[in-house]
Amino acid sequence: MISKELLLIPGKNKISIININEYEIIRIIDVLNSGKIIGVYMLNDNILFTGDSNGIIIEWKIEEDNLIIISQKENAHSGQINTLINIGDGHIASGSNDELIKIW
């Protein structure tokens, strides 16, 4: 189960998951992606979404320390994706430098 104590830090070709109460890195996951990961949202223990500098949103399945692409939204935005949030009912919202908020 996802804990509110987790901090997800996106970076170039990786995402670090840190337990902020224990001050420890839980895992570092390699991300094979063409753009720098800017926004990241973890839906549950096995699924996360990334938004990158190229305006692409990818839904990933976490398997150990690797990610497998479930779906990919090319050209989700015309600018880098800065944030991804859960808005309920199975939908996420994305915000971008293109000054748009989109619901998925």
C-alpha positions in Angstrom: 0.0 0.0 0.0 1.3 3.5 -0.9 2.3 5.4 2.1 2.1 9.2 2.6 5.6 9.0 3.9 7.0 8.3 0.4 8.7 10.9 -1.6 9.2 10.3 -5.4 12.1 12.2 -7.0 12.2 12.2 -10.7 15.5 12.5 -12.6 17.1 11.7 -15.9 16.4 8.0 -16.6 15.5 7.2 -12.9 13.0 7.7 -10.2 14.1 7.5 -6.5 11.6 6.4 -3.9 12.4 7.7 -0.4 10.8 7.0 2.9 10.9 10.5 4.5 10.2 9.2 8.0 13.1 6.7 8.0 15.4 8.9 5.8 16.2 6.0 3.6 16.0 5.2 -0.1 13.5 2.4 -0.7 14.4 1.9 -4.3 15.8 3.5 -7.4 14.0 2.5 -10.6 15.7 2.9 -14.0 13.4 4.6 -16.6 14.1 4.0 -20.3 12.5 7.2 -21.6 13.5 9.7 -24.3 12.9 12.8 -22.2 13.9 13.8 -18.7 11.2 12.8 -16.2 9.7 15.9 -14.6 6.4 14.8 -13.1 5.7 11.4 -11.4 2.7 10.0 -9.7 2.5 6.6 -8.0 -1.0 5.2 -8.2 -0.3 2.1 -6.1 2.5 -0.2 -5.2 2.7 -1.5 -8.8 1.6 1.4 -11.1 3.1 4.8 -11.7 2.8 7.6 -14.2 5.5 9.8 -15.5 5.4 13.1 -17.4 8.5 14.1 -19.3 10.2 17.1 -20.9 8.9 16.1 -24.3 5.2 16.3 -23.2 4.7 12.5 -23.0 2.8 10.7 -20.3 3.6 7.0 -19.7 1.8 4.6 -17.4 4.3 2.0 -16.0 4.0 -1.3 -14.2 6.7 -1.7 -11.5 8.3 -5.2 -11.5 11.1 -5.3 -8.9 13.5 -2.5 -9.9 12.3 -2.2 -13.5 9.4 -0.5 -15.3 7.3 -2.0 -18.1 5.2 0.4 -20.2 1.5 -0.2 -20.0 0.4 2.7 -22.1 1.9 5.9 -23.5 0.3 9.2 -24.5 2.5 10.8 -27.1 2.0 14.6 -27.4 -0.1 14.7 -24.3 1.1 18.3 -24.0 3.1 20.6 -26.2 5.4 21.5 -23.3 7.1 19.7 -20.5 4.8 18.0 -18.0 5.3 19.5 -14.6 2.8 17.7 -12.5 0.5 14.6 -12.4 -2.2 14.1 -9.7 -5.0 11.7 -9.0 -8.4 13.3 -9.2 -10.4 10.2 -8.4 -12.6 7.8 -10.3 -9.6 6.4 -12.1 -8.5 9.7 -13.6 -5.4 11.8 -13.4 -4.8 15.4 -14.3 -1.6 16.7 -15.9 -0.2 20.3 -15.9 2.3 21.5 -18.3 4.4 24.5 -19.6 1.9 24.8 -22.4 -0.4 26.3 -19.7 -3.0 23.6 -20.0 -4.4 21.2 -17.4 -5.7 17.9 -19.0 -7.8 15.1 -17.5 -7.0 11.5 -18.4 
